[in-house]
Amino acid sequence: MTRFASSVSNLRSSEIRDLMSLATAPNIISFAGGMPGNELFPLETLDKIYHSLTEKEKQLAMQYGPTNGLPALLESLSEYLEAKGLPVKKNRLMITTGSLQGIHILAKAFIDPGDPVLVETPSFIGALSAFRAYDAQFVTVPLKGDGMDIQKLKEKLETTRPKPKFLYYVPNFHNPAGIIYSEEVKRQIIELLKDQDIPIIEDDVYSDLYFYEEDVPKMQLIKAMDPEGIDVCYSGSFSKILGPGLRLGWMLVPEHIYKKCELIKQSIDACSPSISQVIADKFLREDYISDYLTTTRKEYKKRGLAMIEALEKYLPECVSFEKPRGGFYTWLKLPEGTDSTLILKKAIEKGVVFVTGKTFDPDGVKNDYMRVSFCNTDVETIQKGIPIIAEAIREVC
C-alpha cells in the first residue's frame, strides 16, 4: 500500500472546488465561486501593455527571475502599498505565486506538527487547508458583526498551551462573512497580542473593492498601524484587482521573517511567473489600476445591491444576513441546526449552486450558514437565482 505523509491524511477536498464542475455546467447559476467576472477583466489594457513591451522586456518576461520578485514590480508595488499607508520601508516585500502561496510559506515557517494556531470561525478555506497541511491544531475564535469576539480571544490566549504560533484573520470584506473589522476590535487584538510573541497573519485581498468611500478610513490595516511588540505578516493579491490567472500575490513581513520565507519560496518554485510580473508592473506603473478599480467597484456595488434587494425580497424571515459593503460575498444565517447541505441538494436540482457553511468551519461541522457570492453573476442572473435559493430554503426549514 502506498505510504503517504501523515500531513496529507489531514487534507480534505474543498467543497468549493468540488462545486466548480457544477458551476460550469450548462444552465447552472453559480453563486459558489469567489472569482472576478470574466467580462470585467481589462483585456484591451492587457493587450496594449503586452504589445508595448520592447524585445528586451519580452525576453525578461520569458526568463527566470529573482526569488523575491522582479525589481521593477517590487518598486511599483512598493509605491502602491505605501500610498495605502503600509510601512514598506520598515519591512521586506516578496512577490508570491498567488496570496495563498504566501500563506503556505508563512505556515511552513511557523508551524510544527501539533502547534495551535488562532483562526476565525468561519474562516477562509484556503488558509485552513494550508495550516492543516502542516498539522496545525485550530484554536477557533467566533466572529461577531465587527470582527473576532474579543472576550473569546482573550479566553483562548489564557487557556491555550502551548502558546499559539500565530493569529490569522481577514480584516475587510471577510471571506465568507463579508464583515469589516472595526477599529476598536483591531486595537483590542493589538493590546492582547503585544509582546506575546504571537505574530499576526493579515490576509487582505478585498480592501480595494469597497462600495462606499466613507468606509475607507475605518478599514485601516493592523500592518498600517505598525504596532510595537507584534510581528505583522501582511498578505495581498492581484487576483481580485486584476486577474487570478496571473497567479501573483505578495507578502510584506519583518526582515527576520522574510529571510526564512525567501528560503522556503526558493525550495517551492524558485520564482513567480516573470511574464505576469512584467504585466502587473506596467499595470501599476502606468496607473491603469486606478480607472480599472473605479470601474469594477461600481459593477460589484451594482451586483451587491442587487443581491441585497433580492435577498430582502425573497428570503423567509427566519434567515438573516450581513449586508455587504464591498468584496464578493453574502453570508446567510439559517435557523440554528439547519443543514445547509440539504438546501444545496435541492438548489442544485433547481439549477443553482452556493457553498455550505461547514466548508468554512475549521472543525467542518457547523452547517447552519451558507455563502452566496455576487461577484461572478450579473444583476439579471442574481434576480433569477435568488428566488430559487429562497424556495430551496423554504423546502428544508
Summary of the structure (lengths in Angstrom):
residues: 397
radius of gyration: 20.9
end to end distance: 44.9
largest distance: 62.4
contacts: 1353
relative contact order: 0.16
helix: 48%
strand: 15%
